[in-house]
């Protein structure tokens, strides 16, 4: 999301947003000298919260839920998204306290934050700043809409650091194309593609790589990454779990989206299926000593603060791990020849199983 800040030295309102490689910044507008510091900061805070609410509509689309009727969560998300066209109008004409001090507040967080931005701009009381803020919010809305379409150019590039509960097929195809050019490429996926969609493609290519190594080595596919860990210390638990989940899912979409959604739920304080979690972590020992020190248990294998990016990192590490094991069995000569032979074999395997993506 975009963060807003006040540059006290120049008296300007700034916007700052991530790109996957670092932060970018630009001036939104000048602040009038008489404006109180509290009013300036309140405006920056309200704009930041509005951006967060806008991007939550992207990361938590209504289509990703099962309760889109009535007052369900999906219905509420769609109501928030459908109100985008009205937000600039709310900023220009926000709800204000009546003569009795009472004021209408919206249950919809996107709409309410737009009203709060409008009230904050009014407190600063500058027509040029109102125009600048209105234009900037319109651009932020367009960035979210662009990301939804699968176009991550311009300000929409900040989507590359966000985890999403669903994927755009355009983004999955883009990530698949990047990996087809070079299955060992890491950088472009983190800069150009939504990380959940990139993880869907990366899981598909990891499965292809593990199957290639299993073929040349004779070991089971789900043991390939542990063999790589014997060669070089690697974080193989998460990509190994992904490979095991392919036994229960026909698509990398199903594997990845379920993992990312679960981690995002944990990040919001929710454990989607407590019963399944308890069964998975049941030691089967009814004679545990109550005085024994409790062992911490992870609620998700992913970092709940950045689950999709964390998963993508591990999946790409898994592909490289497959390359390490492949080298032990291939007769390619030097490292460059091994890379070329490995990539060609994985590319062919991924092509044969392309329907596994979605």
C-alpha positions in Angstrom: 0.0 0.0 0.0 1.0 3.7 -0.3 2.2 5.5 2.8 1.8 9.2 3.2 4.1 11.5 5.1 4.8 15.1 5.8 8.1 16.7 4.9 8.3 19.5 7.5 11.4 21.0 5.8 9.6 21.7 2.5 6.0 21.8 3.8 4.9 19.1 1.4 2.7 16.0 1.5 4.6 13.0 0.2 3.5 9.5 -1.0 5.8 6.5 -0.6 5.2 3.1 -2.1 7.1 -0.2 -2.5 8.3 -1.6 -5.8 9.7 -5.0 -4.9 13.3 -3.6 -4.9 12.9 -0.5 -2.8 10.6 2.4 -2.0 9.6 5.2 -4.4 8.4 8.7 -3.3 6.7 11.6 -4.9 5.2 14.9 -3.9 1.4 15.0 -3.6 1.1 18.7 -3.0 2.2 21.7 -0.9 0.8 22.3 2.5 -0.3 25.8 3.5 2.0 27.4 6.1 -0.8 28.2 8.6 -1.9 24.6 8.8 -1.4 23.1 12.2 1.0 20.1 12.6 -1.8 17.9 14.0 -4.0 18.6 10.9 -1.1 17.8 8.6 -0.4 14.5 10.3 -4.1 13.6 10.5 -4.4 14.0 6.7 -1.3 11.8 6.1 -2.6 9.2 8.4 -6.1 9.2 6.9 -4.7 8.9 3.3 -2.5 5.9 4.5 -5.5 4.2 6.0 -7.6 4.8 2.9 -4.8 3.2 0.7 -4.7 0.3 3.0 -8.4 -0.2 2.7 -8.3 0.1 -1.1 -5.5 -2.5 -1.4 -7.3 -4.8 0.9 -10.1 -5.0 -1.7 -7.3 -6.3 -4.0 -5.8 -8.8 -1.6 -9.2 -10.0 -0.3 -11.5 -10.1 -3.3 -15.1 -11.1 -2.8 -14.8 -13.9 -5.4 -12.3 -15.6 -3.0 -15.1 -16.3 -0.4 -18.1 -18.7 -0.4 -20.6 -16.3 1.2 -21.3 -13.6 -1.4 -25.0 -13.5 -0.6 -26.9 -11.5 2.0 -24.6 -9.9 4.6 -21.7 -12.4 4.2 -18.1 -11.5 4.1 -17.9 -11.8 0.3 -20.9 -9.6 -0.1 -19.3 -6.9 2.1 -16.1 -7.1 0.2 -18.0 -6.6 -3.1 -19.9 -3.6 -1.6 -16.6 -2.0 -0.7 -15.2 -2.7 -4.2 -18.3 -1.4 -6.0 -18.0 2.0 -4.1 -14.7 3.0 -5.7 -16.3 5.3 -8.2 -17.8 7.4 -5.4 -14.7 7.9 -3.2 -13.4 11.1 -4.8 -16.8 12.6 -4.4 -16.8 11.7 -0.7 -13.4 13.4 -0.3 -14.7 16.6 -1.8 -18.0 16.5 0.0 -17.5 14.5 3.2 -20.0 13.8 6.0 -19.7 16.5 8.6 -21.1 16.9 12.1 -24.6 18.4 12.2 -25.8 21.2 14.5 -26.2 18.7 17.3 -22.7 17.3 16.8 -23.9 14.0 15.5 -22.3 12.7 12.3 -23.0 9.8 9.9 -20.3 7.2 9.8 -20.2 4.4 7.3 -19.9 0.7 8.1 -17.8 0.3 5.0 -14.1 1.0 5.8 -13.3 2.2 2.3 -16.1 4.7 2.3 -15.5 5.9 5.8 -11.8 6.5 5.2 -12.6 8.5 2.2 -14.9 10.7 4.3 -12.2 11.0 6.9 -9.7 12.1 4.2 -12.2 14.7 3.1 -12.6 16.1 6.7 -8.8 16.1 7.1 -8.4 18.2 3.9 -11.1 20.6 5.0 -9.2 21.1 8.3 -6.1 22.2 6.4 -8.4 24.4 4.3 -6.6 24.8 1.0 -8.3 24.4 -2.4 -5.2 23.4 -4.3 -4.4 20.7 -1.8 -7.9 19.4 -2.1 -7.4 19.1 -5.9 -4.0 17.4 -5.4 -5.4 14.9 -2.8 -8.4 14.1 -5.0 -6.2 13.5 -8.0 -3.8 11.3 -5.9 -6.6 9.2 -4.5 -8.0 8.7 -8.0 -4.6 7.5 -9.2 -4.4 5.1 -6.2 -7.8 3.7 -7.1 -6.6 3.3 -10.7 -3.5 1.4 -9.5 -5.7 -1.1 -7.6 -8.0 -1.5 -10.6 -4.9 -2.0 -12.8 -3.5 -4.7 -10.5 -6.9 -6.5 -10.6 -6.6 -6.6 -14.4 -3.2 -8.1 -14.1 -1.3 -5.0 -15.2 1.3 -4.2 -12.5 2.8 -1.1 -14.3 3.3 2.2 -12.6 1.9 2.6 -9.1 0.2 -0.9 -9.4 3.7 -2.4 -9.0 3.3 -2.2 -5.3 1.1 -5.3 -5.7 4.3 -7.4 -6.0 4.9 -7.1 -2.2 1.3 -8.0 -1.3 -0.2 -11.5 -0.6 -3.6 -12.1 -2.3 -6.2 -14.7 -1.5 -6.8 -15.4 -5.2 -4.8 -15.0 -8.5 -5.3 -13.4 -11.9 -4.7 -15.9 -14.7 -2.9 -13.2 -16.6 -0.3 -12.9 -13.8 0.1 -16.7 -13.6 0.7 -16.8 -17.3 3.3 -14.0 -17.0 5.1 -15.9 -14.2 5.0 -19.1 -16.2 6.5 -17.3 -19.2 9.4 -16.0 -17.0 10.2 -19.4 -15.7 9.9 -20.9 -19.2 12.7 -18.6 -20.3 14.9 -19.6 -17.3 13.6 -21.9 -14.6 16.5 -20.7 -12.4 15.6 -17.0 -12.7 14.7 -15.4 -9.4 14.7 -11.7 -9.7 12.1 -10.9 -12.3 9.3 -12.8 -10.5 9.8 -10.6 -7.4 9.7 -7.3 -9.4 7.1 -7.9 -12.1 4.5 -10.4 -10.8 1.9 -10.7 -8.0 3.6 -13.1 -5.6 0.6 -15.4 -5.1 0.3 -15.8 -8.9 4.1 -16.2 -9.2 3.9 -19.0 -6.5 1.3 -20.8 -8.5 3.7 -20.9 -11.5 6.7 -21.7 -9.3 5.0 -24.6 -7.6 4.3 -26.1 -11.1 7.9 -25.7 -12.1 9.2 -27.1 -8.8 7.1 -30.2 -9.4 8.5 -30.5 -12.9 12.0 -30.1 -11.6 11.6 -32.6 -8.8 10.0 -35.1 -11.3 13.0 -34.7 -13.6 15.5 -35.3 -10.8 13.4 -38.3 -9.6 13.6 -39.8 -13.1 17.4 -39.5 -13.5 18.2 -40.5 -9.8 15.6 -43.2 -9.2 14.6 -41.6 -5.8 11.0 -40.7 -5.0 10.0 -37.2 -6.0 9.2 -36.2 -2.4 12.7 -37.1 -1.3 14.5 -35.0 -3.8 14.7 -31.8 -1.7 15.9 -33.6 1.4 18.7 -35.1 -0.8 19.6 -31.5 -1.8 19.7 -30.5 1.9 22.4 -33.2 2.4 24.5 -31.4 -0.3 23.8 -27.8 0.9 21.9 -26.5 3.9 18.6 -25.2 2.4 15.1 -24.3 3.7 13.4 -27.4 2.1 10.5 -28.0 4.5 7.9 -25.7 2.8 8.7 -26.7 -0.8 8.7 -30.4 0.3 5.3 -29.9 1.8 4.1 -28.4 -1.5 5.4 -31.4 -3.4 3.5 -33.7 -0.9 0.3 -31.7 -1.4 0.3 -32.4 -5.1 -0.8 -35.9 -4.0 -4.0 -34.4 -2.9 -4.5 -31.6 -5.5 -4.6 -31.7 -9.2 -3.4 -28.1 -9.6 -0.7 -25.8 -8.3 -3.4 -23.2 -8.0 -5.2 -25.3 -5.4 -2.0 -26.0 -3.4 -0.7 -22.5 -3.3 -3.9 -20.5 -2.8 -4.9 -22.8 0.1 -1.5 -22.3 1.8 -1.5 -18.5 1.3 -5.1 -18.1 2.4 -4.4 -20.1 5.6 -1.3 -18.0 6.4 -3.2 -14.8 5.8 -5.9 -16.0 8.2 -3.3 -16.7 10.8 -1.9 -13.2 10.3 -5.4 -11.9 11.1 -5.7 -14.1 14.2 -7.8 -16.9 12.7 -7.1 -20.6 12.4 -9.5 -21.8 9.7 -9.7 -25.5 10.7 -8.7 -26.1 14.4 -9.7 -29.7 14.2 -7.5 -30.5 11.3 -4.6 -28.6 12.9 -4.9 -30.6 16.2 -5.0 -33.9 14.3 -1.9 -33.0 12.3 0.0 -32.2 15.5 -1.3 -35.0 17.6 1.7 -37.0 18.9 -0.5 -40.0 19.8 1.2 -40.2 23.2 -1.4 -40.0 26.0 1.3 -40.3 28.7 3.0 -37.0 28.1 4.4 -35.5 31.3 2.4 -32.4 32.2 5.6 -31.0 33.7 7.5 -31.3 30.4 8.3 -28.0 28.7 5.8 -27.3 26.0 7.2 -27.3 22.4 6.2 -24.3 20.3 4.1 -25.3 17.3 3.9 -23.2 14.1 0.4 -22.4 13.0 1.5 -22.0 9.4 4.8 -22.9 7.5 4.7 -19.4 6.0 5.5 -16.0 7.4 2.0 -14.6 8.1 3.3 -11.1 7.6 4.3 -11.8 3.9 3.1 -15.3 3.1 3.0 -15.2 -0.7 6.5 -13.7 -1.0 7.8 -16.1 1.6 6.3 -19.0 -0.3 7.7 -17.8 -3.6 11.2 -17.5 -2.1 11.0 -21.1 -0.8 9.6 -22.5 -4.0 12.4 -20.9 -6.1 14.9 -22.2 -3.6 13.4 -25.6 -4.2 14.0 -25.4 -7.9 17.6 -24.6 -7.2 17.8 -27.5 -4.8 16.6 -29.8 -7.6 19.5 -28.5 -9.7 22.0 -29.4 -7.0 20.8 -33.0 -6.9 20.6 -33.2 -10.7 24.2 -32.3 -11.0 25.1 -35.4 -9.0 23.5 -37.7 -11.7 23.9 -35.7 -14.9 26.8 -36.2 -17.3 26.9 -32.6 -18.6 30.5 -31.5 -17.8 30.8 -28.0 -16.5 28.2 -25.9 -14.6 26.9 -24.0 -17.6 26.3 -27.3 -19.5 24.5 -28.7 -16.4 22.3 -25.6 -16.1 21.4 -25.8 -19.8 20.6 -29.5 -19.6 18.6 -29.2 -16.4 16.6 -26.3 -17.7 15.8 -28.0 -20.9 14.6 -31.1 -19.2 12.5 -29.2 -16.7 11.1 -27.0 -19.4 9.9 -30.1 -21.3 8.4 -31.6 -18.2 6.6 -28.4 -17.3 5.3 -28.2 -20.9 3.9 -31.7 -20.8 2.0 -31.0 -17.6 0.9 -27.5 -18.3 -2.7 -28.2 -17.3 -1.5 -28.7 -13.8 -1.1 -24.9 -13.4 -4.8 -23.9 -12.9 
